[in-house]
Amino acid sequence: MILPVFLGDCSCPPLNELEVGQVGSLNGAEARHAIGSQRLGSGDVLDLVDGKGLRLRCKITASGKDYFEFQVQQRLHLPLPRTQFGLIQALSKGGRDEQAVESAVELGVSIVRPWAAKRSIVQWKGTKLQRGQKKWEALLKAAAKQSRRANWPQLEPLTDSVTLTEIIAAGGSDQRFILLDPDASVPLAKAWEQVSQAKMIHLIVGPEGGVSAEETTQFIAAGAITARLGPTVLRSSSAGPAAIAALGLTSGLWNREESL
């Protein structure tokens, strides 16, 4: 049964303290969305999640304009997959970066990091930095809810290429980085063989103008590997999600019997 998902925020009791049979209430924006937009009411069943893997299946027992009361019917804790994926997405024009992030979250990515690449036309500077960060936070939240995730992705701060090089160098064996490059000689399937033992695999996607030769050299020197997706060149909006979908099947993410 596909049920709507809502975040158990600070307006309700801590979800990790609620057991089957116990009751609670949710107030504010999440409740208004459930009652007003989703048209849910007494007797309807929904999922409350904490964004950290806990999912409570609840039945609404009473409701008002901006609140509802519920009783816990089932309690599930969903572990993270053995191999997780991160998306380092270059800022891109035309909202293509946001399209990539939204799809990546729906596909199961665990970490998202905005990247001000050398060739990024869009720049988060001054007041745009805070606005951009908040917009992406809202985007991640909406995509996680839409895809019914219990484990929500983490948004990292904006990074430039110098800092990204340092992050790659500090990754170690548990974190590996794949720079998606249409000129790479190694296909993604072969690159997977080099990183399959890592706990976190970060996919680096450049802007529409591509990643500069200088950035590529720096990233490889720091420990990243390059890989191409296939016979065609994908746009910045689709490269990351396509890679996550392909590796999701290879890694076993798509073979899980439970949801994220």
Buried (B, 14 or more C-beta within 10 A) or exposed (E): EEBBBBBBBEBBBEBEEBEEEBBBBBBEEBBBBBBEEEEBEEEBBBBBBBBEBBBBBBBBEEBEEBBBBBBBEEBBEBEEBEBBBBBBBBBBEEEBBBBBBBBBBBBBBBBBBBBBBBBBEBEBEEEEBEEBBEBBEEBBBEBBBEBBBBBBBEBBEBBEBEBBBEBBBEBEEEBBBBBBBBEBEBBBEEBBEEBEEBBBBBBBBBBBBBBBEEBBEBBBEBBBBBBBBEEEEBEBBBBBBBBBBBBBEBBEBBEBEEBB
